[in-house]
Amino acid sequence: MRTLLSAAAVAALPLLDLTLGLSLVSTLALVALGALFDGPGAAARASSRPDVAAAGGSTIDDVNARGEAVEELGEIVGSALAGVGIGIVGALASLWVAAGLLLGAAAVTWFTLPRDPAPAGRSEPYLHAARAGLVAVWQDRTVRAAALLGTVAMVFFAPLTLILTAHLAARGAPGALAAVTAALGAGAIIGALGYGALASRVRRRPVLLSGLALAASGLALMALLPSTAVLAVLALATGVALGPLGPALAAVVQARAAPELRGRVVSIQRSLALVASPLGVLGAGTDQVVRPLAGR
């Protein structure tokens, strides 16, 4: 249902442009509305992965790895298709394609995912349910650590595209951004799939610690702003190190959360990451403003 609502929010943008006309306020409102539906949909997909693993006779690590890899592939292919579509038919007309893809995703979900069991009893009030999820995250030390780890990592990695965009534009090579971000995404796919293939033979803790250490090292080397070719190589290596982190953290949370609380716990984990992302971007943007002022 939420995927259908997201599709409706996307389709409303070109539809409103053809009828009443778009304004900044209406555009922002529809974008926010779409994001409002996207968040619960993403959390629902993530929390359903253990059920998918059980139905398919696989492990949650393998399913999480494939899921993260497919999402990363979607980011790369989607960005490329968006650029082609905007160049051919324009930005707003391309949104019809995006709405159609969301409808297709809803159809695939309906026909492939295992059906949820009938809910037992009355549904809880929203605030009561949210509180139960927060308590579950806070009381389990491992789940709490996984949620905080993902949040802190997002603060530092979210501004990467913004910083690379500014750097490559200043260098006079804005087109190189696509190559660098594609290398980062390709590395993440390789790392996620590699983790899925080896998950039964490795422990999650060493994977998380080594992945974070290698990704931080790659980010530190990228901060030296080397040539574009070296940046692309470092982005690929950093992506490979980052790739296992998402599946491993998701598997930790899914394995430890009680089935009746899994959706809430996963939602809180993803909500913290969503909050951390703009904070990281804001911090990077503030640094770009404050540093020149301090040098006066």
Secondary structure, DSSP 4 states (H G I P E B T S, - for coil): -HHHHHHHHHHHHHHHHHTT---HHHHHHHHHHHHHHHHHHHHHHHHTHHHHHHHHT--HHHHHHHHHHHHHHHHHHHHHHHHHHHHHH-HHHHHHHHHHHHHHHHHHHHHHSPPPPPPPSPPPPHHHHHHHHHHHHHH-HHHHHHHHHHHHHHHHHTTHHHHHHHHHHHTT-TTHHHHHHHHHHHHHHHHHHHHHHHGGGS-HHHHHHHHHHHHHHHHHHHTT---HHHHHHHHHHHHHHHTTHHHHHHHHHHHHS-TTTHHHHHHHHHHHHHHHHHHHHHHHHHHHHHHHHHT-
